[in-house]
Amino acid sequence: MHDAVNSAGREDAKAMARRRALQRAERRDMVVASTLLVLLIFGWAICLAPPETWPRGDFLVAANARHV
């Protein structure tokens, strides 16, 4: 009888550990997905705006111009 109680406790511990690992993986996946979404939106917004309107965009324009 005592062994049955211990094995049931171990099964519960395994189930809890599995559940925690799954929650950690889901949380990490959400962080990665959110980061990628922010980068996608940021990249999309930059493509819509011409470089002249970016902050300090004059350096980008000057880099392509010839200095005589």
C-alpha positions in Angstrom: 0.0 0.0 0.0 2.8 2.4 0.9 4.5 1.8 -2.5 1.2 2.7 -4.3 1.1 6.0 -2.5 4.7 6.8 -3.4 4.3 5.9 -7.0 1.1 8.0 -7.3 3.1 10.9 -5.8 5.8 10.4 -8.3 3.3 10.4 -11.2 1.8 13.6 -10.0 5.3 15.1 -9.7 6.1 14.0 -13.3 2.8 15.4 -14.5 3.5 18.7 -12.8 7.0 18.9 -14.2 5.7 18.1 -17.7 3.0 20.8 -17.3 5.6 23.4 -16.1 7.9 22.6 -19.0 5.0 22.9 -21.4 4.1 26.3 -19.9 7.7 27.5 -20.2 7.8 26.4 -23.8 4.6 28.1 -24.6 5.8 31.3 -22.9 9.1 31.2 -24.9 7.1 30.7 -28.1 4.9 33.7 -27.4 8.0 35.9 -26.7 9.6 34.7 -29.9 6.4 35.2 -31.9 5.8 38.7 -30.4 9.4 39.7 -31.2 9.2 38.6 -34.8 5.8 40.3 -35.2 7.3 43.6 -33.9 10.3 43.3 -36.2 8.0 42.6 -39.1 5.8 45.6 -38.4 8.8 47.8 -37.9 10.4 46.6 -41.2 7.1 47.2 -43.0 6.7 50.7 -41.6 10.3 51.6 -42.6 9.6 50.4 -46.2 6.6 52.7 -46.3 8.5 55.8 -45.3 11.1 57.3 -47.6 14.6 57.5 -46.1 14.5 61.3 -46.1 11.8 61.3 -43.4 13.7 59.0 -41.0 15.4 60.6 -38.0 18.9 61.5 -39.1 18.1 60.5 -42.6 20.4 63.2 -44.0 23.3 60.9 -43.3 21.8 58.2 -45.4 21.2 60.6 -48.3 24.7 62.1 -47.9 26.3 58.6 -47.9 25.0 58.0 -51.5 26.0 61.5 -52.7 29.4 62.2 -54.2 31.5 64.7 -52.3 33.4 66.8 -54.8 
